[in-house]
Amino acid sequence: MIIEGEFLSGGHLRWNLGWPTPNYAGAFLATLLALAFVFSGSRWRWWALAVEAGGIFLLAKTYSRGAVVAWGLAWLFGVAASRGWRVPAERLVWAARVVVLAVMMLAIGFGWSRAAGIKQSGEATVIEDGSVVNRLALWRGGLKMIAAAPLTGWGAGESGRAYMNWFQELDRDEGYTTMVNSYLHVAVEHGLPVLAAVLWVGVWLLVVAGRGAGDDGRPEPRERLRERGMRTSKQNGIMAAGAALVAWAGANVFTTLWIEPRLWVVPTVACLVLGWSAWNNPGIRLVPLSIASLAIAVFAAGGLYGAGRWLLGKQALGFMPGTNGSVMLVSAGPAAAVWHAWPDPAVLGSTPGKEFRRWLEKESANVRLVVHRAAPLQPGATQAGAECILLFGRQAERIGPSFSPDCRELWLLHPTVPPPVSGKLPQLSTHMTTVVLPQIDEAGNGPAWRRWAKQTGARVVESPASGLDIRAAWPGALPLHSNQPLAKGAKEFSLPSRESL
């Protein structure tokens, strides 16, 4: 088992304990330690605290703030659900847990600066921790993504890619695969109805835990135990299961944990215990409980949508995901013209959405730009009714005998494939067609495209870019219309006579 991975925090080595990351290890320990609350109460023994102290030490060595917060939430739930403050001996047990955690954190250097991710600079206190700053930016983007696609989401596995393309700041280049928050991850990829269903089940189980920890469903024994300030083992087990579920729910706020199957072991045990408790407790009315839990879940999902709408209203561009991974960018003003673009990572990079945003923001264009996924390539007709069609790099393969675009302008930008060999295409004879070639032709297809342009009546423009990647000349390499001036450094290679709409 690998205890120490290559994870550092303020010069301290973080333990991952065989998990992919220390955050995973911390989340697992937080749920497991919460389940150990079953030893609280009248049946508690000192040896149990020693076992928990060892687990708390490992939790601290992960340096996972989210895991510590999750354990703290579980501790609060345990104290409240068990009414642990009523019995002096039990108060000592709950207080001892907090003392042990505080001592462990201080002993290993897990201080306030690490916990809060802040630095004191003169009289100002600033957040300097990149993980905190990046998370906050990512979560703001996640709220916007929810508001842009509240019902269907952006698609499974698309949250990180969609954020980097459409919502990440243009000057940032951090890479993401998830939303680093399970709730935002579910809502962004699958929509708010799915998140509401997840929250419904979670709230329902937590209410069952709270009720079952203080009421075992047997009136006479319950009254006698309450007088003596004691609880049954069943009540302790329900309380511990609820605390473990609270720890799991809290840890998922700071990391996308639900995608790791092994982390579901302890929460699954907790859910089974709570389900059994609800079934065997006659004091729990399932129908009213279900209705109340559903109302809370819908309210929470609606709050996320409202926050996202508020944030989305502050930016100039709107975003609407479509079918097959396409995304439509909508400008703030009246947008009559509809453009369609098929990017190629070799030409526009791995996040072409940023380049399109930079382009539209610079030009302040009132257009609707539909950006399609780069793959799969399917030769044939493109979208009908487009004002302009942009084909980048290898997307020029779409040009063929069956290609009949219904548009006013067609742009082929840095094509990385040879032109079609079918000769002059009648379908293109009535369009303003422009082939943009780099000054240094790495693909070696420049002469063939110039000959093709002469046959079809297209014009050829050399962009200021010196290679296939057009971003060095972007966004000026592409004017909004063919009658606008070319980019600085670009030059027109040839402009044969042509019929233009």
C-alpha positions, -999 to 999 in steps of 0.1 A, spaced: 0 0 0 13 34 -9 9 57 21 27 87 7 20 98 -28 35 128 -46 11 152 -30 24 182 -10 7 209 11 29 237 24 59 215 23 42 186 41 37 153 24 1 143 21 -8 106 26 -31 90 1 -32 56 18 -34 37 -14 -62 58 -29 -58 78 -61 -56 111 -42 -54 122 -5 -89 137 -9 -103 103 -16 -85 88 14 -97 116 36 -133 111 25 -131 74 31 -117 79 66 -143 106 74 -172 83 66 -155 53 84 -148 74 116 -184 87 116 -196 51 115 -174 45 146 -197 68 165 -217 36 172 -194 32 202 -208 64 218 -232 65 248 -236 41 277 -218 12 260 -187 33 251 -153 21 262 -119 39 263 -104 15 239 -128 28 213 -113 63 216 -78 49 210 -90 33 178 -107 65 167 -76 85 176 -55 64 152 -81 70 124 -81 107 132 -43 108 129 -45 93 94 -73 117 85 -51 146 95 -22 133 75 -42 135 43 -43 173 48 -77 172 32 -98 202 44 -129 188 28 -125 156 47 -120 174 80 -151 196 74 -171 164 65 -160 148 98 -170 179 116 -204 179 101 -208 142 111 -197 151 146 -224 178 148 -250 155 135 -240 128 161 -242 152 190 -275 166 179 -291 132 170 -279 114 201 -287 143 225 -251 137 237 -250 169 257 -276 156 282 -253 131 299 -220 143 314 -201 111 306 -212 113 269 -204 149 267 -168 140 276 -167 114 248 -178 139 221 -155 166 234 -125 141 235 -130 135 198 -126 172 189 -96 175 212 -79 146 196 -85 160 161 -72 195 171 -41 180 187 -34 159 156 -38 188 132 -15 211 152 11 184 157 15 178 119 13 214 109 -23 214 96 -29 249 109 -53 277 102 -35 289 71 -38 255 55 -74 251 66 -85 284 52 -60 287 24 -52 323 32 -21 345 37 -17 377 57 -1 404 36 4 436 57 -31 445 69 -48 425 41 -59 389 42 -59 373 8 -68 338 -5 -36 324 -20 -44 287 -22 -48 278 -59 -72 249 -51 -95 273 -33 -94 300 -60 -98 274 -88 -127 256 -70 -146 289 -65 -141 298 -102 -151 263 -113 -182 263 -91 -193 297 -104 -190 283 -139 -209 252 -129 -238 273 -117 -239 291 -151 -238 257 -169 -268 245 -148 -287 277 -158 -278 272 -194 -291 236 -195 -313 230 -164 -333 200 -176 -310 179 -198 -275 189 -187 -245 190 -209 -240 152 -212 -223 125 -193 -185 131 -190 -188 166 -206 -187 188 -175 -150 195 -175 -146 199 -212 -177 221 -215 -165 243 -186 -130 249 -201 -145 257 -235 -174 279 -227 -172 292 -191 -135 293 -180 -118 326 -180 -100 332 -212 -66 338 -195 -68 305 -174 -56 272 -187 -62 248 -158 -76 214 -169 -107 198 -155 -125 165 -160 -153 171 -134 -168 199 -114 -148 189 -83 -182 189 -65 -205 159 -69 -237 179 -67 -227 203 -94 -213 174 -114 -246 156 -114 -266 187 -122 -243 199 -149 -240 166 -167 -275 151 -161 -297 181 -153 -315 194 -122 -343 167 -122 -316 140 -116 -300 161 -89 -334 167 -72 -339 129 -72 -305 124 -56 -312 150 -30 -346 136 -23 -332 103 -13 -304 119 7 -327 141 27 -352 113 33 -324 91 47 -311 118 70 -345 126 84 -349 89 91 -316 89 108 -325 118 130 -358 103 140 -345 68 145 -316 80 167 -340 94 192 -369 70 188 -365 33 184 -403 28 179 -409 11 212 -428 34 236 -423 18 269 -385 10 267 -380 44 252 -396 62 281 -376 43 307 -343 49 288 -350 86 284 -355 89 321 -321 73 327 -304 93 299 -295 62 280 -300 48 245 -302 14 229 -276 -1 207 -301 2 178 -303 39 183 -266 43 184 -263 23 152 -289 45 135 -271 76 147 -237 64 135 -252 55 101 -267 89 98 -234 105 107 -216 85 81 -241 96 55 -236 132 66 -198 128 63 -203 114 28 -226 142 18 -202 169 31 -171 154 15 -189 154 -19 -191 192 -17 -153 195 -21 -145 166 -45 -164 146 -71 -164 113 -51 -194 94 -64 -175 84 -95 -152 62 -74 -170 29 -67 -148 19 -37 -159 50 -18 -195 38 -18 -188 9 6 -194 28 39 -223 50 25 -240 18 12 -238 2 46 -253 34 61 -281 35 36 -290 -1 43 -291 5 80 -313 36 76 -336 18 52 -340 -10 77 -347 15 104 -374 32 84 -391 -1 76 -391 -12 113 -399 20 130 -437 25 133 -432 60 145 -420 72 110 -448 82 86 -433 75 52 -457 94 30 -454 128 48 -417 122 52 -413 116 14 -433 147 5 -413 170 29 -380 155 16 -391 161 -20 -400 197 -13 -366 203 3 -348 187 -27 -367 208 -52 -361 240 -33 -323 232 -32 -322 225 -69 -342 256 -76 -317 276 -56 -289 264 -77 -308 274 -109 -316 308 -95 -279 315 -86 -269 303 -121 -293 326 -138 -281 355 -118 -245 348 -127 -253 341 -164 -271 374 -168 -238 392 -162 -220 380 -193 -223 391 -229 -226 357 -245 -253 331 -238 -247 293 -243 -271 266 -252 -260 229 -256 -275 211 -285 -275 176 -299 -243 155 -306 -222 178 -284 -229 210 -303 -231 243 -285 -247 276 -297 -232 309 -287 -257 337 -286 -247 374 -284 -265 398 -261 -281 418 -290 -305 407 -317 -288 379 -335 -302 373 -370 -272 356 -387 -266 319 -379 -230 306 -383 -219 270 -380 -183 259 -372 -165 226 -371 -132 230 -353 -101 209 -353 -78 207 -323 -47 208 -345 -58 242 -357 -76 258 -328 -62 238 -298 -79 215 -273 -103 242 -262 -116 259 -293 -146 273 -275 -123 298 -258 -111 310 -293 -146 315 -305 -156 334 -274 -125 356 -278 -134 362 -314 -170 371 -308 -162 393 -279 -136 412 -299 -159 417 -329 -190 424 -308 -210 405 -334 -247 399 -333 -246 363 -345 -256 329 -333 -226 306 -337 -232 269 -335 -200 250 -327 -201 213 -335 -179 186 -321 -147 178 -341 -156 141 -344 -170 120 -358 -164 131 -394 -194 125 -416 -191 137 -451 -222 152 -465 -244 183 -462 -239 206 -433 -265 227 -415 -290 243 -438 -299 280 -434 -265 291 -422 -252 326 -430 -216 313 -429 -199 279 -424 -164 275 -410 -144 243 -415 -111 241 -396 -82 217 -404 -93 182 -412 -129 192 -412 -123 202 -448 -129 165 -455 -166 174 -455 -161 189 -489 -171 163 -514 -196 155 -541 -225 154 -517 -216 186 -500 -242 213 -506 -241 240 -480 -270 264 -478 -250 294 -468 -237 327 -481 -201 322 -472 -178 292 -467 -144 294 -450 -118 267 -450 -92 276 -424 -58 259 -424 -70 227 -440 -48 197 -431 -62 174 -457 -59 175 -495 -88 191 -514 -114 169 -531 -103 154 -565 -137 157 -581 -128 189 -599 -150 219 -599 -181 216 -576 -212 233 -589 -226 235 -554 -199 260 -545 -201 282 -576 -226 306 -561 -209 310 -527 -182 333 -514 -156 307 -506 -123 315 -489 -94 292 -482 -71 305 -455 -36 289 -457 -7 294 -432 24 311 -444 45 281 -435 26 251 -449 34 222 -426 8 199 -441 21 205 -476 -14 209 -491 -11 245 -501 -4 241 -538 -33 216 -542 -57 240 -524 -46 269 -546 -53 249 -577 -87 238 -563 -95 274 -555 -87 284 -591 -111 257 -604 -140 266 -580 -137 304 -581 -126 306 -544 -101 331 -531 -70 321 -512 -57 341 -482 -24 336 -464 -29 341 -426 -2 356 -404 1 322 -386 34 304 -394 20 269 -389 -11 248 -387 -21 263 -353 -40 295 -362 -43 307 -326 -12 329 -330 -31 350 -355 -65 346 -338 -90 362 -337 -80 387 -364 -73 359 -389 -110 357 -396 -131 389 -403 -168 386 -397 -175 390 -434 -155 386 -465 -158 422 -475 -141 433 -442 -103 441 -442 -81 411 -436 -60 406 -405 -28 425 -401 -1 405 -418 -25 385 -439 -24 388 -477 -47 376 -504 -30 351 -527 -55 352 -556 -89 366 -562 -104 352 -594 -136 365 -608 -166 349 -591 -203 354 -586 -211 366 -551 -245 368 -534 
